[in-house]
């Protein structure tokens, strides 16, 4: 059952908290304004900081369908918006041809039949609706449309999105324009592997999702890794916070912090120790150079600092 949109920033923050998402005030403000003013929300930030999760929490909290368009290089209209059901169209043509052969009538009537057939096979019943069209023509209440990792697509696809984001419509040459009776709730994410064109950003409200500070990350762990002892959670957060200040190719995100805490729980650890940290660094770091830079003495130093800060 769809629920009403939040009426204040506090209600927005409560909506996220109910979905176990710990948001700061600025993010809750951006989301509230995007919902209230029916504008897409463009979330940019490093991988693993919780951008995609926001759309999932919104959909669940508001009781809306989540329609996810996962972007990738080479994504085209056929996969993102719509395509024609060519097998069904061919069957329709073959059936019409077989009918004409069985009852050869006047040529004028045959010509009319072919014109009607052409019009019929390019009608909506032969249209396969992909995420963008489904978001504009939902079966129920306006859904949450997640356009995930837009930076992975090609620039021409961004241009195609402009009509959707500004007018809530898609033009299909064969049948005309499809318009949304009610605009969907749109969340766009980008890991900033390349810059997104200003024309897209101008149509959205923008928010940079940064790594959380130690207080907020500790609260996230309490919610997402409840099995971890309080002392262990503090040490994990202090260790990761220091790790993000290192010169690494890819810093660990919140998702990696949660995974690491849960892994330590699975190993029955209640506190950090250098050996366990070295053996589990692959949960936090995903590149060989980063592992070589941190393992050994550097890991031991970070463990000592983290334990001291957690105990303070």
Residue frames relative to the residue before (quaternion, step in Angstrom):
aa qw qx qy qz dx dy dz
X 1.0000 0.0000 0.0000 0.0000 0.00 0.00 0.00
X 0.4066 -0.7290 0.4890 0.2532 3.63 -0.58 1.08
X 0.2253 -0.7717 0.5835 0.1154 3.54 -1.04 0.84
X 0.6051 -0.5868 0.3998 0.3602 3.55 -1.18 0.52
X 0.5828 -0.5907 0.4344 0.3504 3.53 -1.23 0.54
X 0.5806 -0.5800 0.4253 0.3817 3.61 -1.11 0.55
X 0.3622 -0.7672 0.5026 0.1664 3.56 -1.03 0.84
X 0.7828 0.1696 -0.1188 0.5868 3.59 1.24 0.04
X 0.6589 -0.4831 0.3873 0.4272 3.55 -1.33 0.16
X 0.6289 0.5406 -0.3341 0.4479 3.58 1.00 -0.79
X 0.6579 0.4944 -0.3077 0.4776 3.59 0.97 -0.85
X 0.6263 0.5328 -0.3344 0.4605 3.58 1.06 -0.72
X 0.6596 0.4944 -0.3012 0.4794 3.56 0.96 -0.88
X 0.6400 0.5146 -0.3207 0.4721 3.58 1.06 -0.73
X 0.6091 0.5520 -0.3431 0.4545 3.60 1.09 -0.75
X 0.6729 0.4791 -0.2893 0.4837 3.57 0.95 -0.88
X 0.6530 0.5219 -0.3165 0.4484 3.57 0.96 -0.87
X 0.6215 0.5469 -0.3366 0.4487 3.59 1.07 -0.71
X 0.7026 0.4124 -0.2478 0.5243 3.56 1.23 -0.53
X 0.5269 -0.6628 0.3781 0.3743 3.58 1.29 0.47
X 0.5020 0.6080 -0.4573 0.4115 3.59 1.07 0.73
X 0.2239 -0.7863 0.5673 0.0990 3.57 -0.63 1.17
X 0.0051 0.8278 -0.5572 0.0654 3.57 -0.26 1.30
X 0.4204 -0.6684 0.5392 0.2928 3.55 -1.13 0.61
X 0.7174 -0.4761 0.3023 0.4091 3.56 -1.30 0.32
X 0.6592 0.5275 -0.3244 0.4266 3.61 0.92 -0.82
X 0.6459 0.4984 -0.3224 0.4801 3.60 1.01 -0.75
X 0.6467 0.5111 -0.3222 0.4655 3.59 0.94 -0.85
X 0.6339 0.5296 -0.3286 0.4579 3.60 1.04 -0.73
X 0.6579 0.5075 -0.3073 0.4639 3.59 0.91 -0.92
X 0.6672 0.4993 -0.2980 0.4655 3.56 0.96 -0.88
X 0.6394 0.5275 -0.3298 0.4519 3.59 0.92 -0.87
X 0.6770 0.4880 -0.2949 0.4653 3.60 0.88 -0.92
X 0.6397 0.5201 -0.3317 0.4585 3.60 0.97 -0.79
X 0.6727 0.4819 -0.2967 0.4766 3.60 0.97 -0.82
X 0.6890 0.4991 -0.2888 0.4389 3.57 0.89 -0.93
X 0.7793 0.3387 -0.1653 0.5006 3.58 0.99 -0.83
X 0.4284 -0.7385 0.4361 0.2845 3.57 1.32 0.27
X 0.4367 0.6685 -0.4774 0.3668 3.54 0.86 1.01
X 0.5338 -0.6022 0.4683 0.3648 3.61 -1.07 0.59
X 0.2768 -0.7368 0.5923 0.1724 3.56 -1.16 0.66
X 0.1654 -0.7922 0.5846 0.0577 3.55 -0.63 1.18
X 0.0791 -0.8097 0.5815 -0.0087 3.56 -0.54 1.24
X 0.0240 -0.7974 0.6023 -0.0289 3.53 -0.71 1.10
X 0.3271 0.7308 -0.5504 0.2367 3.58 -1.07 0.70
X 0.6839 -0.4706 0.3536 0.4311 3.53 -1.31 0.11
X 0.6154 -0.5437 0.4161 0.3906 3.55 -1.25 0.44
X 0.8126 0.3143 -0.2193 0.4390 3.54 -1.09 0.75
X 0.5536 0.6198 -0.4048 0.3814 3.60 1.21 0.25
X 0.6553 -0.5728 0.2999 0.3906 3.61 1.24 0.14
X 0.3220 0.7684 -0.5039 0.2279 3.62 1.14 0.44
X 0.6899 0.4788 -0.2833 0.4633 3.58 0.80 -0.99
X 0.6200 0.5772 -0.3366 0.4113 3.57 1.02 -0.83
X 0.5786 0.5975 -0.3800 0.4048 3.59 1.08 -0.66
X 0.6650 0.4997 -0.3076 0.4620 3.60 0.89 -0.91
X 0.6448 0.5230 -0.3216 0.4553 3.58 0.99 -0.82
X 0.6688 0.4964 -0.2997 0.4652 3.58 0.95 -0.88
X 0.6265 0.5341 -0.3368 0.4570 3.60 1.00 -0.80
X 0.6693 0.5086 -0.3016 0.4499 3.57 0.85 -1.00
X 0.6832 0.4766 -0.2853 0.4741 3.57 0.91 -0.92
X 0.6887 0.5050 -0.2858 0.4348 3.58 0.91 -0.92
X 0.7427 0.3811 -0.2149 0.5070 3.58 1.08 -0.73
X 0.4477 -0.7084 0.4457 0.3147 3.57 1.27 -0.03
X 0.4698 0.6653 -0.4434 0.3741 3.59 1.07 0.75
X 0.5580 -0.5710 0.4801 0.3635 3.53 -1.28 0.44
X 0.2619 -0.7367 0.6003 0.1683 3.58 -1.06 0.78
X 0.0695 -0.7743 0.6289 0.0124 3.56 -0.69 1.12
X 0.1074 -0.8342 0.5409 0.0074 3.57 -0.46 1.22
X 0.1115 -0.7508 0.6489 0.0530 3.53 -0.91 1.01
X 0.1533 -0.7960 0.5820 0.0646 3.57 -0.29 1.27
X 0.2777 -0.8029 0.5103 0.1333 3.57 -0.50 1.20
X 0.0601 0.7680 -0.6356 0.0505 3.53 -1.24 0.61
X 0.6509 -0.5170 0.3767 0.4089 3.55 -1.26 0.35
X 0.7859 0.2814 -0.2293 0.5006 3.56 -0.83 1.01
X 0.3803 0.7208 -0.4931 0.3043 3.60 1.26 0.08
X 0.0632 -0.8200 0.5689 0.0051 3.58 -0.79 1.00
X 0.7501 -0.4055 0.2805 0.4407 3.55 -1.35 0.06
X 0.6260 0.5711 -0.3432 0.4051 3.58 1.00 -0.82
X 0.7314 0.3943 -0.2333 0.5051 3.59 1.05 -0.69
X 0.7247 0.4537 -0.2434 0.4579 3.57 1.10 -0.68
X 0.8189 0.2527 -0.0980 0.5059 3.59 0.90 -0.89
X 0.7530 -0.2936 0.2518 0.5324 3.60 0.52 -1.15
X 0.0132 0.7533 -0.6537 -0.0703 3.51 -1.37 0.15
X 0.5071 -0.6422 0.4792 0.3175 3.55 -1.25 0.38
X 0.4484 -0.6774 0.5184 0.2673 3.54 -1.10 0.78
X 0.1984 -0.8459 0.4856 0.0969 3.56 0.27 1.30
X 0.6310 0.5231 -0.3676 0.4394 3.68 0.87 -0.68
X 0.6723 0.4787 -0.2996 0.4786 3.61 0.92 -0.87
X 0.6233 0.5326 -0.3444 0.4575 3.59 1.03 -0.72
X 0.6585 0.5055 -0.3126 0.4617 3.59 0.95 -0.86
X 0.6292 0.5198 -0.3404 0.4670 3.58 1.01 -0.76
X 0.6404 0.5268 -0.3208 0.4576 3.60 0.98 -0.85
X 0.6533 0.5087 -0.3072 0.4690 3.59 0.98 -0.84
X 0.6671 0.4993 -0.3075 0.4596 3.59 0.90 -0.92
X 0.6420 0.5139 -0.3321 0.4619 3.61 0.98 -0.77
X 0.6547 0.5069 -0.3147 0.4642 3.58 0.99 -0.82
X 0.6434 0.5150 -0.3225 0.4657 3.59 1.01 -0.79
X 0.6531 0.5104 -0.3169 0.4610 3.57 0.98 -0.83
X 0.6364 0.5245 -0.3239 0.4637 3.60 1.03 -0.75
X 0.6488 0.5206 -0.3143 0.4574 3.61 0.98 -0.85
X 0.6579 0.5123 -0.3140 0.4540 3.59 1.01 -0.79
X 0.6731 0.4952 -0.3043 0.4573 3.57 1.04 -0.75
X 0.7994 0.1436 -0.0737 0.5787 3.61 1.07 -0.64
X 0.0680 -0.8275 0.5571 0.0142 3.59 0.31 1.23
X 0.0747 -0.8182 0.5700 0.0065 3.59 -0.35 1.24
X 0.7691 -0.2936 0.2554 0.5071 3.52 -1.22 -0.53
X 0.5955 -0.5993 0.4018 0.3531 3.57 -1.11 0.70
X 0.6209 0.5471 -0.3474 0.4409 3.61 1.06 -0.74
X 0.6596 0.4958 -0.3068 0.4743 3.55 0.99 -0.85
X 0.6279 0.5340 -0.3277 0.4617 3.56 1.07 -0.76
X 0.6423 0.5141 -0.3233 0.4675 3.57 1.00 -0.82
X 0.6405 0.5162 -0.3210 0.4693 3.58 0.97 -0.80
X 0.6327 0.5404 -0.3255 0.4491 3.56 1.01 -0.83
X 0.6625 0.5037 -0.3087 0.4605 3.58 0.96 -0.83
X 0.6359 0.5173 -0.3305 0.4678 3.61 1.03 -0.72
X 0.6514 0.5023 -0.3110 0.4761 3.55 1.00 -0.82
X 0.6303 0.5388 -0.3301 0.4511 3.57 1.04 -0.80
X 0.6495 0.5206 -0.3175 0.4542 3.59 0.93 -0.88
X 0.6571 0.4964 -0.3028 0.4797 3.56 1.02 -0.82
X 0.6772 0.5255 -0.2937 0.4230 3.56 0.97 -0.89
X 0.7071 0.4732 -0.2916 0.4371 3.61 0.82 -0.89
X 0.7029 0.3661 -0.2719 0.5459 3.60 1.26 -0.18
X 0.3940 0.6715 -0.5106 0.3649 3.53 0.97 0.97
X 0.7164 -0.4873 0.2903 0.4062 3.56 -1.27 0.29
X 0.6068 0.5746 -0.3804 0.3961 3.61 1.06 -0.47
X 0.6877 0.4173 -0.2868 0.5203 3.59 1.26 -0.21
X 0.5289 0.6413 -0.3951 0.3910 3.58 1.29 0.13
X 0.2238 -0.7432 0.6166 0.1320 3.57 -0.91 0.96
X 0.2503 -0.8043 0.5267 0.1137 3.56 -0.50 1.19
X 0.1842 -0.7652 0.6124 0.0749 3.52 -0.78 1.13
X 0.8077 -0.3576 0.1473 0.4450 3.64 -1.23 0.23
X 0.6852 0.4931 -0.3236 0.4274 3.64 0.77 -0.87
X 0.6800 0.4598 -0.2911 0.4914 3.60 0.92 -0.87
X 0.6229 0.5374 -0.3433 0.4531 3.60 1.00 -0.75
X 0.6498 0.5181 -0.3185 0.4560 3.58 1.04 -0.74
X 0.6900 0.4591 -0.2766 0.4864 3.59 1.11 -0.64
X 0.7710 0.2317 -0.1307 0.5787 3.59 1.19 -0.52
X 0.0501 0.8357 -0.5447 0.0492 3.62 0.57 1.08
X 0.5541 -0.6039 0.4570 0.3455 3.54 -1.25 0.38
X 0.7910 0.1937 -0.1044 0.5709 3.56 1.17 -0.56
X 0.8232 -0.1222 0.1284 0.5393 3.56 -0.90 -0.96
X 0.6775 -0.4797 0.3604 0.4256 3.55 -1.26 0.40
X 0.3358 -0.7778 0.4968 0.1882 3.62 -0.69 1.04
X 0.4725 -0.5765 0.5506 0.3758 3.52 -1.39 -0.17
X 0.1515 -0.7896 0.5917 0.0596 3.56 -0.64 1.15
X 0.1134 -0.7896 0.6024 0.0285 3.56 -0.61 1.18
X 0.0885 -0.7559 0.6480 0.0281 3.57 -0.65 1.17
X 0.0961 -0.8752 0.4740 -0.0065 3.52 0.12 1.37
X 0.8568 0.0306 -0.0761 0.5091 3.54 -0.96 1.04
X 0.0044 -0.8446 0.5332 -0.0484 3.55 0.76 1.12
X 0.6022 0.5924 -0.3552 0.4003 3.59 1.10 -0.61
X 0.6060 0.5645 -0.3604 0.4292 3.61 1.21 -0.25
X 0.6242 0.5493 -0.3476 0.4334 3.60 1.20 -0.34
X 0.5667 -0.5623 0.4692 0.3774 3.54 -1.37 0.01
X 0.6593 -0.5474 0.3500 0.3784 3.57 -1.19 0.55
X 0.6148 0.5507 -0.3829 0.4150 3.69 0.90 -0.65
X 0.6223 0.5351 -0.3595 0.4441 3.61 1.05 -0.58
X 0.5822 0.5647 -0.3702 0.4529 3.58 1.08 -0.64
X 0.6479 0.5208 -0.3192 0.4551 3.58 0.95 -0.89
X 0.6375 0.5280 -0.3313 0.4528 3.59 1.02 -0.75
X 0.6394 0.5539 -0.3226 0.4247 3.59 1.07 -0.71
X 0.5394 0.6696 -0.4077 0.3073 3.60 1.09 -0.60
X 0.6480 0.5133 -0.3282 0.4571 3.61 0.94 -0.81
X 0.6508 0.5161 -0.3184 0.4569 3.58 1.00 -0.81
X 0.7367 0.4577 -0.2426 0.4347 3.57 0.80 -1.04
X 0.7266 0.4235 -0.2527 0.4784 3.59 1.09 -0.58
X 0.8180 0.2305 -0.0920 0.5189 3.61 0.92 -0.90
X 0.3493 -0.7529 0.4858 0.2741 3.60 1.28 -0.06
X 0.6130 0.5139 -0.3652 0.4762 3.54 0.86 0.98
X 0.1692 -0.7403 0.6396 0.1193 3.53 -1.36 0.36
X 0.2600 -0.7655 0.5706 0.1443 3.56 -0.89 0.94
X 0.1034 -0.7670 0.6327 0.0252 3.54 -0.80 1.13
X 0.4620 -0.7381 0.4027 0.2821 3.62 -0.33 1.18
X 0.7040 0.4968 -0.2821 0.4219 3.60 0.92 -0.87
X 0.8214 0.2183 -0.1057 0.5162 3.62 1.02 -0.63
X 0.6358 -0.5481 0.3372 0.4261 3.62 1.20 -0.14
X 0.7151 -0.4582 0.3479 0.3971 3.54 -1.27 -0.52
X 0.2039 -0.7441 0.6266 0.1101 3.53 -1.02 0.93
X 0.0717 -0.8157 0.5739 -0.0077 3.58 -0.64 1.16
X 0.4605 -0.6684 0.5120 0.2812 3.54 -1.13 0.67
X 0.4217 -0.6806 0.5357 0.2682 3.57 -0.92 0.90
X 0.7658 0.0460 -0.0166 0.6412 3.56 1.18 -0.70
X 0.4756 -0.6921 0.4468 0.3084 3.63 -0.68 1.00
X 0.4382 -0.6708 0.5193 0.2972 3.60 -1.00 0.73
X 0.4875 -0.5923 0.5343 0.3550 3.55 -1.32 0.22
X 0.1018 -0.8416 0.5304 0.0043 3.58 -0.40 1.22
X 0.0281 -0.7569 0.6529 -0.0032 3.53 -0.98 0.99
X 0.0896 -0.7848 0.6130 0.0141 3.56 -0.76 1.10
X 0.1030 -0.8017 0.5860 0.0567 3.58 -0.89 0.89
X 0.0236 -0.7745 0.6321 0.0077 3.53 -1.25 0.55
X 0.3153 -0.7417 0.5654 0.1754 3.55 -1.04 0.87
X 0.4294 -0.7473 0.4092 0.2996 3.54 1.40 0.18
X 0.2289 0.7479 -0.5785 0.2314 3.57 0.85 0.96
X 0.7517 -0.0023 -0.0557 0.6572 3.55 1.35 -0.25
X 0.5823 -0.5880 0.4290 0.3621 3.57 -1.24 0.37
X 0.3355 -0.7053 0.5878 0.2108 3.56 -1.04 0.82
X 0.5717 -0.6311 0.4024 0.3360 3.58 -1.00 0.87
X 0.5983 -0.6009 0.4071 0.3394 3.55 -1.11 0.80
X 0.5929 0.5926 -0.3713 0.3993 3.61 1.06 -0.68
X 0.6470 0.4884 -0.3158 0.4930 3.59 1.08 -0.67
X 0.6821 0.5054 -0.2958 0.4380 3.57 0.84 -0.99
X 0.6244 0.5589 -0.3464 0.4215 3.61 1.03 -0.74
X 0.6848 0.4820 -0.2841 0.4669 3.57 1.12 -0.58
X 0.7060 0.4269 -0.2353 0.5138 3.57 1.31 -0.09
X 0.4043 -0.5889 0.6093 0.3443 3.49 -1.43 0.06
X 0.2693 -0.8081 0.5152 0.0950 3.56 -0.81 1.06
X 0.0746 0.7741 -0.6282 0.0245 3.54 -1.14 0.70
X 0.2874 -0.7313 0.5952 0.1684 3.55 -0.97 0.94
X 0.2118 -0.7759 0.5857 0.1004 3.57 -0.67 1.14
X 0.1289 -0.8301 0.5417 0.0306 3.56 -0.32 1.26
X 0.6398 -0.4612 0.4125 0.4558 3.53 -1.32 0.05
X 0.4715 -0.6855 0.4639 0.3044 3.63 -0.93 0.75
X 0.5056 -0.5936 0.5086 0.3653 3.55 -1.24 0.35
X 0.7291 -0.4583 0.2733 0.4285 3.59 -1.26 0.24
X 0.6364 0.5421 -0.3395 0.4312 3.60 0.99 -0.78
X 0.7084 0.4448 -0.2681 0.4780 3.57 0.85 -0.97
X 0.6424 0.5166 -0.3391 0.4533 3.60 1.00 -0.71
X 0.6206 0.5281 -0.3431 0.4671 3.58 1.08 -0.67
X 0.6410 0.5081 -0.3229 0.4762 3.58 1.02 -0.76
X 0.6155 0.5386 -0.3411 0.4633 3.59 1.05 -0.74
X 0.6606 0.5050 -0.3102 0.4608 3.58 0.95 -0.86
X 0.6123 0.5488 -0.3553 0.4446 3.60 0.99 -0.74
X 0.7094 0.4460 -0.2540 0.4830 3.58 1.07 -0.74
X 0.7848 0.3696 -0.1694 0.4677 3.57 0.87 -0.97
X 0.7685 0.1858 -0.1362 0.5969 3.60 1.21 -0.35
X 0.0093 -0.8652 0.5014 -0.0040 3.58 0.69 1.08
X 0.6103 0.5817 -0.3536 0.4051 3.59 1.18 -0.38
X 0.5770 0.5983 -0.3782 0.4075 3.57 1.23 -0.33
X 0.5033 -0.6386 0.4906 0.3133 3.57 -1.02 0.83
X 0.6342 -0.5637 0.3691 0.3791 3.55 -1.11 0.67
X 0.6623 0.5028 -0.3094 0.4613 3.59 0.94 -0.89
X 0.6458 0.5160 -0.3190 0.4636 3.59 0.99 -0.83
X 0.6415 0.5279 -0.3302 0.4482 3.60 0.93 -0.86
X 0.6532 0.5070 -0.3197 0.4628 3.60 0.95 -0.82
X 0.6671 0.4962 -0.3044 0.4648 3.58 0.94 -0.86
X 0.6234 0.5393 -0.3344 0.4569 3.59 1.01 -0.81
X 0.6748 0.4936 -0.2969 0.4614 3.57 0.86 -0.97
X 0.6695 0.4949 -0.3075 0.4607 3.60 0.88 -0.90
X 0.6358 0.5231 -0.3296 0.4620 3.59 1.01 -0.76
X 0.6931 0.4709 -0.2852 0.4652 3.61 0.82 -0.99
X 0.6150 0.5463 -0.3512 0.4472 3.59 1.01 -0.75
X 0.6819 0.4591 -0.2853 0.4928 3.60 0.99 -0.77
X 0.6065 0.5640 -0.3475 0.4396 3.56 1.08 -0.71
X 0.6602 0.5202 -0.3081 0.4456 3.59 1.04 -0.76
X 0.6355 0.5076 -0.3340 0.4765 3.59 1.25 -0.23
X 0.5361 0.6235 -0.3970 0.4077 3.58 1.32 -0.07
X 0.5220 -0.6210 0.4873 0.3230 3.54 -1.27 0.39
X 0.1735 0.8041 -0.5358 0.1903 3.54 0.18 1.34
X 0.5670 -0.5855 0.4536 0.3604 3.56 -1.22 0.47
X 0.7965 0.0171 0.0171 0.6041 3.59 0.99 -0.83
X 0.2988 -0.7715 0.5410 0.1511 3.53 -0.54 1.23
X 0.5117 -0.6446 0.4591 0.3345 3.62 -1.03 0.64
X 0.3407 -0.7389 0.5495 0.1896 3.56 -1.03 0.85
X 0.7245 -0.3970 0.3177 0.4653 3.53 -1.32 -0.11
X 0.6039 0.5707 -0.3535 0.4297 3.58 1.05 -0.76
X 0.6637 0.4921 -0.3023 0.4754 3.58 1.02 -0.79
X 0.6061 0.5483 -0.3532 0.4553 3.59 1.07 -0.71
X 0.6609 0.5035 -0.3014 0.4679 3.57 0.91 -0.93
X 0.6549 0.5145 -0.3115 0.4576 3.59 0.91 -0.93
X 0.6710 0.5086 -0.3064 0.4442 3.57 0.92 -0.92
X 0.6408 0.5193 -0.3256 0.4623 3.58 0.94 -0.86
X 0.6754 0.4850 -0.2975 0.4691 3.59 0.92 -0.85
X 0.6233 0.5286 -0.3384 0.4663 3.59 1.10 -0.67
X 0.6479 0.5114 -0.3167 0.4673 3.59 0.99 -0.82
X 0.6138 0.5248 -0.3407 0.4814 3.58 1.09 -0.68
X 0.6502 0.5181 -0.3136 0.4589 3.58 0.98 -0.85
X 0.6876 0.4480 -0.2668 0.5053 3.59 1.20 -0.55
X 0.4526 -0.7198 0.4146 0.3243 3.59 1.35 0.17
X 0.3786 0.7127 -0.5016 0.3116 3.56 1.03 0.78
X 0.1710 -0.7792 0.5945 0.1007 3.55 -1.06 0.79
X 0.7671 0.1268 -0.1035 0.6203 3.57 1.33 0.02
X 0.5454 -0.6137 0.4585 0.3402 3.56 -1.23 0.45
X 0.0293 0.7494 -0.6612 -0.0169 3.52 -1.24 0.59
X 0.6531 -0.5691 0.3231 0.3810 3.62 -1.03 0.74
X 0.6553 0.5253 -0.3333 0.4285 3.61 0.90 -0.83
X 0.6765 0.4823 -0.2952 0.4718 3.57 0.88 -0.93
X 0.6329 0.5323 -0.3330 0.4530 3.57 0.97 -0.82
X 0.6722 0.4911 -0.3030 0.4637 3.60 0.87 -0.90
X 0.6840 0.4932 -0.2867 0.4547 3.59 1.02 -0.77
X 0.7678 0.3506 -0.1837 0.5038 3.60 1.16 -0.51
X 0.3378 0.7717 -0.4882 0.2282 3.62 1.21 0.20
X 0.5951 0.5994 -0.3602 0.3961 3.59 1.14 -0.56
X 0.5605 0.5691 -0.3972 0.4518 3.58 1.26 -0.20
X 0.7294 0.4220 -0.2230 0.4900 3.57 1.07 -0.79
X 0.7974 0.2549 -0.0938 0.5389 3.57 0.92 -0.96
X 0.2283 -0.8266 0.5101 0.0661 3.55 -0.85 1.02
X 0.6944 0.4150 -0.2778 0.5180 3.60 1.24 0.14
X 0.5806 -0.6298 0.3981 0.3282 3.55 -0.98 0.90
X 0.6494 0.5259 -0.3260 0.4422 3.59 0.93 -0.89
X 0.6452 0.5144 -0.3185 0.4665 3.58 1.03 -0.80
X 0.6405 0.5226 -0.3241 0.4600 3.58 0.99 -0.82
X 0.6749 0.4936 -0.2972 0.4611 3.58 0.91 -0.89
X 0.6462 0.5344 -0.3192 0.4415 3.58 1.05 -0.72
X 0.7613 0.3996 -0.2001 0.4698 3.59 0.97 -0.86
X 0.6300 0.5761 -0.3584 0.3779 3.61 0.92 -0.79
X 0.7314 0.4187 -0.3085 0.4411 3.52 -1.23 0.47
X 0.8597 -0.0743 0.0686 0.5007 3.54 -0.96 -0.92
X 0.6398 0.5309 -0.3341 0.4441 3.60 0.99 -0.80
X 0.6398 0.5124 -0.3223 0.4734 3.57 1.00 -0.76
X 0.6468 0.5171 -0.3204 0.4600 3.59 0.97 -0.82
X 0.6397 0.5193 -0.3257 0.4638 3.57 1.00 -0.82
X 0.6681 0.4990 -0.2998 0.4634 3.61 0.91 -0.91
X 0.6193 0.5341 -0.3434 0.4618 3.59 1.06 -0.72
X 0.6545 0.5142 -0.3153 0.4559 3.59 0.90 -0.89
X 0.6677 0.4967 -0.2975 0.4680 3.57 0.93 -0.92
X 0.6606 0.5183 -0.3095 0.4463 3.58 0.95 -0.91
X 0.6663 0.5012 -0.3049 0.4604 3.59 0.93 -0.89
X 0.6496 0.5096 -0.3218 0.4634 3.58 1.02 -0.77
X 0.6733 0.4882 -0.2999 0.4674 3.58 0.94 -0.87
X 0.6532 0.5184 -0.3156 0.4528 3.60 1.00 -0.79
X 0.6916 0.4791 -0.2734 0.4663 3.57 1.06 -0.71
X 0.5668 0.6303 -0.3769 0.3733 3.59 1.21 -0.46
